[in-house]
Amino acid sequence: MKPHKLKIDFSRESSTYEIVIGHDLLKESGKWARKCLGRNAAKIAIVSNPKVFKLYGKLAEASLRDAGFTVSHFLMRDGERHKNLRTAVSALRLFASSGLTRTDAVVALGGGVVGDLAGFASAIYLRGISYLQIPTTLLSMIDSSVGGKTGVNSPAGKNLTGAFHQPKGGLIDTATLKTLAEREISSGFYEAIKQGAIGGKKLFKQTRDFLSEFPPSQIHRACDDKDFQLKMSDLIASQIAFKSGIVALDERESSTVTNARSRKILNFGHTLAHALEKGTDYRRLTHGEAVGYGILYAAELSKTLALCDPKDVKLLNDVVHSVGSLPRLANIDEKEVLEAFRFDKKIIAGSLQMVLLKGIGKPVILHERDIPRTAMQKVLSQLLQKWV
């Protein structure tokens, strides 16, 4: 099966790169990295976590060394709560002790947490060195590894410290999905549904049809099937093509662009998601699960404000629920969640910008001042009561 190759185009040539998608590609990661980085790159630092590195680290290291690279690695602790400045400083120490120079590079081998931290650390080391994305979770494949947003969390909120730093390339090996826990697979599909909801009926239908044929509970058994591999690669390619198209129009998320061409539309479902993550100290929900709740909240709020047809809201709810059961929201403090909205990075000129829907594929960005506070509170209260 021939791999997909997607060129991610930006107005700045230095930001343009290629993503390769296929099955069993990791063994060729050295040749791929050499093609992305050129002949002057001599050293590579792999950023990963112990679990992923145990599965794929030796294979990646061997392939990189065969391609002529000197390889070191930094293993961060697993989990969103470890994506912080303290961990980033530890990574920077490893880069320095390994002797990385401006012509060398970092490889992010893992999920979104690893990719965010590796990208951020490479953005600030020597004022910016190259990095490559090798995402190993479905969520990171279709979302966090694409678009150049990097960052770490702070006590005030998620991803409030970061930088825009585009990778030099992305390598997506769908074989890594076989070793994912079902919960992580489900997390990726919540993000896929989010992108389908704002991307249009074609992408939404492709995502819904894939879930109907290959629900998360069956992914492990299907991974060796050629039909699954082809359809999985096609879905990932479609998801990336949509996101990269949006990012190319608004790479740095301009504060003045508020129409459907704004990168902000990718934050659909994320206002509540980030608040839930912060309110639970990043321990109870995966990012994808938080996004799942965020989709339900934003869709219901859109219906309450008479923006979205109830039929579209029901359709969106049905697809979210087809992924599986979301974790319960017992003991979540409603006031704390609403308070967390105030620290969202989507606040512009003192007003939170929230992404809602006028229908499938019809996102709209509204300022908080245009949304009755009572409506926000009522919908949140209903959601929390339903999912205790």
VENPEQUI-V352393 format. One record per residue. OMEGA is omega in radians with two decimals (* if undefined). NEAR is the number of other C-alpha atoms within 10 Angstrom. D_LAST is the distance of its C-alpha to the last C-alpha in Angstrom with 2 decimals. Layout:
{{OMEGA	NEAR	D_LAST} {OMEGA	NEAR	D_LAST}}
//
This chain:
{{-3.09	8	45.45} {-3.13	8	46.38} {2.95	17	43.77} {3.02	15	42.44} {-3.11	14	43.79} {3.06	17	42.24} {3.14	13	44.03} {-3.02	21	41.83} {3.02	17	44.17} {3.12	18	44.17} {3.08	11	46.83} {-3.10	9	47.62} {-3.12	8	49.26} {-3.12	11	48.14} {-3.07	18	44.49} {3.14	16	45.14} {-3.08	17	44.22} {3.03	16	43.60} {3.12	22	40.66} {-3.08	19	41.61} {3.11	23	39.23} {-3.09	23	40.05} {3.08	21	39.75} {-3.09	13	41.24} {-2.99	17	42.35} {-3.13	21	41.59} {3.11	16	44.95} {-3.04	17	46.65} {3.13	21	44.73} {3.12	21	47.91} {3.13	15	50.01} {-3.13	19	47.24} {3.12	25	46.84} {3.12	17	50.60} {-3.12	13	50.74} {-2.97	19	48.05} {-3.11	18	49.52} {-3.01	11	53.24} {-3.08	11	55.93} {3.13	10	55.75} {-3.09	20	52.39} {-3.06	19	53.16} {3.09	22	50.07} {3.01	28	46.40} {3.08	26	43.53} {3.00	26	40.55} {-3.09	26	37.16} {2.96	28	34.60} {-3.03	22	32.36} {-3.10	14	33.43} {-3.12	13	31.44} {-3.10	19	32.72} {3.09	20	36.14} {-3.12	11	36.57} {-2.94	12	36.04} {-3.05	17	38.03} {-3.11	21	39.73} {3.12	11	43.02} {3.14	16	43.41} {3.13	22	42.86} {-3.12	23	45.11} {-3.13	16	47.87} {3.12	20	47.88} {3.11	23	47.98} {3.10	16	50.81} {3.13	14	52.71} {3.04	18	52.60} {-3.14	15	54.29} {2.89	21	51.46} {-2.95	17	51.20} {2.97	18	47.58} {3.11	18	45.44} {3.07	20	41.70} {-3.14	19	38.93} {3.11	19	35.77} {3.09	20	32.75} {-3.05	15	29.77} {3.05	17	26.90} {-3.10	15	23.75} {-3.09	20	23.05} {3.11	17	23.44} {3.08	18	27.04} {-3.03	25	27.95} {-3.09	19	29.70} {3.14	17	33.22} {3.12	10	34.00} {3.13	17	33.54} {3.11	22	35.48} {3.11	13	38.34} {3.09	14	38.50} {3.13	24	38.80} {3.09	19	41.54} {3.12	14	43.43} {3.11	18	43.44} {-3.10	27	44.74} {-3.11	12	47.51} {3.09	10	48.50} {3.10	16	48.68} {3.11	13	51.08} {3.11	23	49.24} {-3.09	16	51.33} {-3.13	13	50.91} {-3.14	15	51.86} {-3.00	21	49.36} {3.05	25	45.71} {3.04	26	42.20} {3.06	29	40.27} {-3.13	30	36.46} {-3.10	26	35.56} {-3.13	30	31.83} {-3.05	25	28.60} {3.12	26	27.60} {3.11	28	27.41} {-3.11	32	30.92} {3.13	31	32.23} {-3.09	26	31.07} {3.13	27	32.57} {3.12	32	35.72} {3.13	34	36.34} {-3.13	25	35.96} {3.12	30	38.21} {3.13	28	40.80} {-3.08	23	40.73} {3.11	15	41.79} {-3.09	19	44.01} {-3.11	14	47.64} {3.01	9	46.27} {3.00	15	44.92} {-3.08	21	45.71} {2.96	23	44.85} {-3.12	30	41.76} {-3.14	26	40.68} {2.95	31	37.30} {-3.08	27	36.67} {-3.09	28	32.95} {3.04	28	31.61} {-3.14	25	28.08} {-3.12	26	27.45} {-3.13	24	25.53} {3.12	24	28.44} {-3.03	27	30.97} {-3.01	26	29.94} {-2.92	21	28.66} {3.14	20	29.16} {-3.07	33	32.61} {2.97	23	33.93} {3.00	23	35.03} {3.03	21	36.01} {3.09	21	33.11} {3.12	25	33.02} {3.09	27	31.42} {-3.13	27	29.58} {3.06	21	26.74} {3.12	15	27.49} {-3.11	9	25.74} {-3.10	12	25.66} {-3.05	21	23.81} {3.03	22	23.84} {3.14	19	27.27} {3.05	15	29.01} {-3.06	15	32.05} {-3.13	18	33.62} {2.97	20	36.46} {-3.07	16	37.39} {-3.08	22	39.24} {3.07	24	39.89} {3.06	30	40.41} {3.12	23	43.77} {3.09	26	42.23} {3.11	27	39.30} {-3.10	25	39.47} {3.13	29	36.74} {-3.07	23	37.22} {3.09	24	34.90} {-3.12	17	35.89} {3.13	21	33.49} {-3.09	18	30.52} {-3.10	17	31.56} {3.12	15	30.53} {2.98	17	27.07} {-3.12	15	23.98} {3.14	17	22.13} {3.12	17	19.12} {3.08	20	21.69} {3.10	23	23.22} {3.14	28	20.01} {3.11	27	19.60} {-3.12	26	23.10} {3.06	28	22.53} {3.10	27	19.77} {3.11	29	22.50} {3.10	25	25.05} {3.11	26	23.17} {-3.12	25	22.97} {3.06	26	26.72} {-3.12	24	27.43} {-3.14	26	25.69} {-3.04	26	27.99} {3.13	23	30.88} {-3.04	16	31.93} {-3.12	15	31.95} {3.13	14	34.04} {3.12	22	31.77} {3.14	23	28.65} {3.13	15	30.43} {3.14	18	31.63} {3.14	24	28.13} {-3.13	24	26.74} {3.12	13	29.81} {3.14	16	29.55} {3.11	18	25.98} {-3.12	13	27.22} {-3.08	11	30.09} {3.09	18	28.54} {-3.09	19	24.79} {-3.10	22	23.45} {-3.10	15	23.78} {-3.05	12	27.50} {-3.10	21	28.46} {-3.12	16	29.90} {-3.05	11	32.18} {-2.97	16	33.23} {-3.12	19	34.18} {-3.12	13	37.79} {-3.08	10	38.29} {3.13	12	40.54} {3.08	11	38.95} {-3.11	17	35.51} {3.14	18	37.10} {-3.10	17	38.82} {3.09	14	35.85} {3.11	21	33.59} {3.12	21	36.28} {-3.13	17	36.71} {3.12	18	33.04} {3.13	23	32.96} {3.14	22	36.25} {3.12	19	35.04} {-3.14	24	31.91} {-3.14	23	34.14} {3.10	17	36.81} {-3.07	18	34.45} {-3.11	20	33.05} {3.09	23	36.51} {3.09	17	37.99} {-3.10	21	35.72} {-3.13	23	36.32} {3.14	20	40.06} {-3.02	16	40.15} {-2.97	18	38.33} {-3.03	21	38.45} {3.04	17	37.59} {-3.11	18	35.15} {3.14	12	37.51} {-3.07	15	36.20} {3.14	8	38.53} {-3.07	13	37.50} {3.09	18	34.76} {-3.07	13	35.49} {3.07	18	34.28} {-3.12	15	36.58} {3.05	22	34.66} {-3.13	24	32.91} {-3.12	25	30.08} {3.10	26	28.86} {3.12	20	27.69} {3.07	20	24.97} {-3.14	26	23.16} {-3.01	26	19.42} {3.12	27	20.24} {3.09	28	19.84} {-3.10	26	16.05} {-3.12	26	16.30} {3.12	25	18.61} {3.11	25	16.72} {3.13	29	13.54} {-3.14	24	16.04} {-3.08	21	17.93} {3.12	20	15.11} {3.10	17	14.13} {3.08	14	17.87} {-3.04	20	18.02} {-2.98	12	16.74} {-3.07	15	13.27} {2.91	20	13.78} {3.13	20	17.09} {-3.13	23	18.65} {3.10	24	18.50} {3.09	25	14.78} {3.08	26	14.42} {3.09	29	17.06} {3.08	28	15.27} {3.13	24	12.50} {3.09	25	15.53} {-3.14	28	17.34} {-3.14	22	14.82} {-3.10	25	14.80} {3.13	24	18.58} {-3.14	30	19.34} {3.10	26	17.56} {3.09	23	19.26} {3.11	24	22.47} {-3.13	21	22.28} {3.14	16	21.62} {3.13	15	24.69} {3.07	12	26.67} {-2.95	16	27.42} {3.10	21	26.18} {3.11	16	26.94} {3.12	16	23.99} {3.11	11	25.44} {3.12	17	25.05} {3.11	22	21.43} {3.12	15	20.77} {-3.14	13	22.88} {3.10	24	21.00} {-3.12	17	17.60} {-3.13	12	19.30} {3.07	20	20.75} {-3.10	23	17.61} {3.12	14	16.00} {3.12	16	19.37} {-3.10	24	18.89} {-3.10	16	16.24} {3.04	11	12.58} {3.09	18	10.80} {3.13	14	9.03} {-3.12	13	5.31} {-3.14	18	4.72} {3.06	11	4.23} {3.02	9	7.50} {-3.12	15	8.39} {-3.10	15	11.26} {-3.12	15	11.93} {3.12	10	15.60} {3.12	14	15.92} {3.13	22	14.71} {3.11	19	17.22} {-3.14	13	19.77} {3.07	20	19.55} {-3.07	20	20.70} {-3.11	17	23.97} {3.14	17	24.75} {-3.10	22	24.30} {3.10	16	27.58} {3.08	21	27.75} {3.13	16	28.84} {3.12	12	32.43} {3.07	8	34.69} {-3.10	11	31.90} {3.09	15	29.78} {3.03	20	26.74} {-3.07	26	27.52} {3.14	24	24.65} {3.10	25	25.14} {-3.07	27	24.26} {2.92	27	25.75} {-3.12	19	28.55} {3.11	23	28.20} {-3.13	21	28.10} {-3.10	18	30.40} {3.13	16	30.69} {3.08	23	28.84} {3.14	22	29.60} {-3.14	20	29.34} {3.02	17	28.71} {3.14	16	29.15} {-3.11	15	26.55} {3.14	11	29.26} {3.14	10	29.28} {-3.14	15	25.60} {-3.14	10	24.86} {-3.14	11	22.56} {3.13	9	21.12} {3.11	14	20.16} {-3.11	18	18.44} {-3.09	16	16.43} {-3.12	12	15.67} {3.11	19	14.48} {3.14	22	12.25} {3.13	14	10.79} {-3.13	12	10.30} {-3.11	16	8.74} {3.12	18	6.09} {-3.11	12	5.62} {-2.99	11	5.97} {3.07	12	3.81} {*	11	0.00}}
//
